[in-house]
Amino acid sequence: MKPTVTIEYCPKCGWLMRAAWMAQELLTTFADDIRSVSLQPSEIGGSYIIYVDGEILFNRKDAGHFPEIKELKQLVRDKVNPGKSLGHSDRK
C-alpha cells in the first residue's frame, strides 16, 4: 500500500493555507507514489509537523523553521520513492 502523508498544523497560528499549499504540491509531485495527504489541526500551539505513515519526517520546532517546498519534496521523495527524479527540485 502507498504511504500516507499527514501535515499537522496549528490552526490558531493561521497555518492552514500553508499546509494546504504544501499538500497540493506533494499531491502533484507524488501522484503515483502516495495514497493521500491529510491535514490535521493540532491541539498544540505552534505545531507544524509532517509525517509519513505516522513517522515524523519534519518538525518545525526541532528544525527552527518551516520547510522550503524543495526541502520537503526531497524529504518525502527520499522516504517514499528514493529513485524518483524531482527535476529542478533535486539536490545539486
N, C-alpha and C positions, 0 to 999 in steps of 0.2 A: 504494500500500500504506500502511496505517496505521502510525504510528510506534510504536516500542518504547521503553518507559521501563526503565531499569536503576537499581537502588539498590545501590550498593556500600557495604558497611558493615564495621566492624571486629568480628569475632566475639570477639576477646579482650576487647573493651570491653563486651561484653554488649548490643550494639545490634541484635540480630536482631529482637527483639519490636517495637522502634520501627520498623524497616524494614518488617516485615510489616504493622504497623498502617497505615503510610503507603501501602504497596502496596494494601491493601484500600480505603482512602479514594480513591486515584486510580482504581482499577478501578471503583468505584461511581460516581464523578463523571464519568468519561470512558469509560463503557462503549461508546459509539458512536464514540469518537474515537481510541482507541489499540488497538494489536494485543495488547499484553501488558505486564506489569510483571514484571521478573525481579529476584531477589535474588541478589547476588553477594558472597560473603565476600571481603574484601580481604586481601592479604598485607602491607599497610602499616598499622601500628598507628595508631589514632585516625582512620582514614579514614571519611568518610561523604559520598559523592559521588552526585549524582543526574544521570543522563544521559538525553537523548532522542536516539535513533539515534546513540549514540556521542559526541555533543556534550555537554560539561559544561553543565548547567543550574544546579546549585548545588553548592558545595563548602564543607563545614563549616569546614575550616581557613582558607579565604580569607575567609569571612563572619564567623568568630569565634563562631558559634552554630549550633544546629540550626535548620532552617526550621520556622516555625509551619505548621500544615497549611493555613491560609488563604493564607499566602505561597506555599507550594509549589503549591497548586491554581492560583493566579494565574499563576505562572511557567509551569506546564505548559499552562494554557489559552492563554496568550499565544503559546506555541510551536506547539501542535497545532490550535487552533481559536479564533483571536482574537475571533471574533464571538460566542462562547458566553457566555451569562449564567451566573454562578455563584450567583445569588440572594444570600443573606446573606453569602457569602464574597467578593462583589465589592468592589472598592475604593469608598470613599465619595467 
